Amino acid sequence: MAKILVVENDLALRILVTQLLELEGYTVVAAENGAVALEFVENEPPDLVLCDLLMPEVDGYQVLHRLMQNPLTASIPLIFLTASALPSDREYCLENGAKGFMTKPFHHLELLDLISNLLPEPNVSVPNL
Amino acid sequence: MWHSLMELLASAVKRRTVSNITVSREIQEESQHQLNRQLEQRIAERTERLHMMIEASKEAVVTINQNGYVEEWNAMAEHMFGWSRREAIGQRLSDMIIPHKYREAHEIGIKRFLATEQCTVLNQTLELSALKRSGEEFPIELSVWPVRCAEGYIFSAFLRDITERKQALRVAKEQVERTLLFRTVLYDLSRMVKTDFNDSILNILKSTSETLGVARMVFSRFSHCHSTLQTEMIYRSASDDTAPESECGDFSVDLYPQYFSVIISNRPVVVDDVQSDPATAELVDNYLIPLGITSMLDVPVWLDGRVVAVICHEHVGPSRSWTTEEVDFAFCISNLVALALEAANRMQTEEELRQAEADVRKALVREQELNELKSRFVSMASHEFRTPLTAILSSAELLEAYSERLSLEKKADLIGMIKTAVKSMTHMLEEVLFIGKSDTGHLQFNPTSIEVDSFCEHLLKEIRVGVGKDHIIEYRAIGHCISSMIDPHLLRQILLNLLSNGIKFSPKGSTINFTCNCDSGGIVFEIADQGVGIPMEDRANLFSTFHRAGNVSNIQGTGLGLAIVKKCVDLHGGEIDYTSEVGKGTRFLVRIPFL
């Protein structure tokens, strides 16, 4: 079962995204900022990272660079889920190795499509919450 | 003249006497007798002619002996001094015609001459004064010469009354002085600084009044179509004031057509007697008599091809006649006024240009500000509204797509999230509206008597269970903040925003110190956190709308909180100040004075 790291500083959105992914059968680890997220990645690398861009202290850009610089983590797909709608932000992230860039508010089906396309195996069982 | 005649006679007699010696005795006696008769006759004739000449002289001819007694006194002397020949002959001259101040010098002068036969005043023309019989002193010109005779010396003098000549000289001198004065005044006025038109006009009116000795000087301006004349300044020399006269403000062409027609055609009104002149007759009843004006000299002021104003010289008291020089002077003054008007117009135009330029510049700056404000608002709205919108959409989609798999509790949580998100959006909207109201001047300030201490306690209770639940908020009240005239709605905005900021920008678990200190002058609220601090580069725009510090861009916020606080403090007439250190914390101080 694929494990996804959700990095989001807004509590409500963190809960909501976690819930959505769990409902779709993913194992979810949630981090409230980039610093916590990088610790997670180091300790137990996830199959995919879903990350906010603007966060206090360590932000999404730093997470992106740290992941890409480390050969052990460079291959983990990283999707940004952000309040920024700036094309320049999107371009920058995609050019620097991010696999997806979604602007909030997002439609859950689009997000799920993007995630499933980036993960090698489809999920089989779906739990109730 | 007198002197030379006498010499002539003496030499003739001498010559004759010498020639007689060579003639025979008889013939000599015979012809001597005849000759003597002829000679006596000629002497008598000549003496008579001489007397007649002296009598007919236009100058007074006076002879005195060496004791100062009059021996000769001609008709002109009688006329000039008022003493008849009979009265004068044998009198001491000094008793009759020499003023007291000269008498001693006169006596000493004669004595000195008799002793030394030298004197500086003799044989030359002198200007002195003499007395008439009436005692009146008048200027004379005299020449004195001594004649030797059997008794020693006699002194003869020609005296001329030079009263008229002196008078003419005095008049000429006065005229020169006046011309010089006029020139000096005009020169000074032309060099005066003309930055303030009222100052210039006052200066001109005052100087003119002094120079010409005019009681009232008035500067009046014509309306554009020459239909009315409006008094702009009156200067009164007696009281040295320029108080306006309410009873005679505007003059209408309908009431004073004659006067208007003269002035408008760029001619002066030069009137010695206002009652009899047609140009001023129409002004007599309403204006001239009430003000006691008897003579007028009004000159038009010509500027840019038309008469724009008039300078009035209004004489009070016995009527006077204006001289040509005075009229010329008045015209020069009117030219100076025209120059002052021109300078004022130019300065006004320049000022208007400057103003217009400043307005344009201000509008441009405002436009730039508005553009910047708009872009800041757009970026704020697009960013800050997205988070709650996402919460709403995601919650709704979860409820829709996974309804049968969600427990009731989870569903309730999702609905709660929607409500919270809506509340957060409403709050942001309210902040924007609050600023909007304040910017358009619609923010109300309704101070009422509130108990500040309990107000703060109440607010704290609310915060401690809400935004501040992860922080320690320590409250301290100093002094007795029982009741003050404060707008509670605005105070809530001030304290809530400052406390929320303190909480938002400082780590969880840290302490926020909140102090309310009342003294005699007012209340000081102090809110100190241990948060991120305010970077130097953000301090200038700290209270600007939608401005957010560079180190908090990743923390949610509209950028309106401090702008709102500032506006609320301003409405209370208070002050806001702060100290801050990046990474250490920020301390805000708000002082609200008692009303």
Interface residues (C-beta under 8 A of the other chain):
Chain A: N9 D10 A12 L13 I15 L16 V17 Q19 L20 L23 L54 M55 P56 E57 D59 A83 S84 A85 T103 K104 P105 F106 H107 H108 N128 L129
Chain B: S382 H383 E384 R386 T387 L389 T390 A391 I392 L393 S394 S395 E397 L398 A401 Y402 R405 L406 S407 K410 D413 L414 M417 T420 A421 S553 N554 I555 Q556
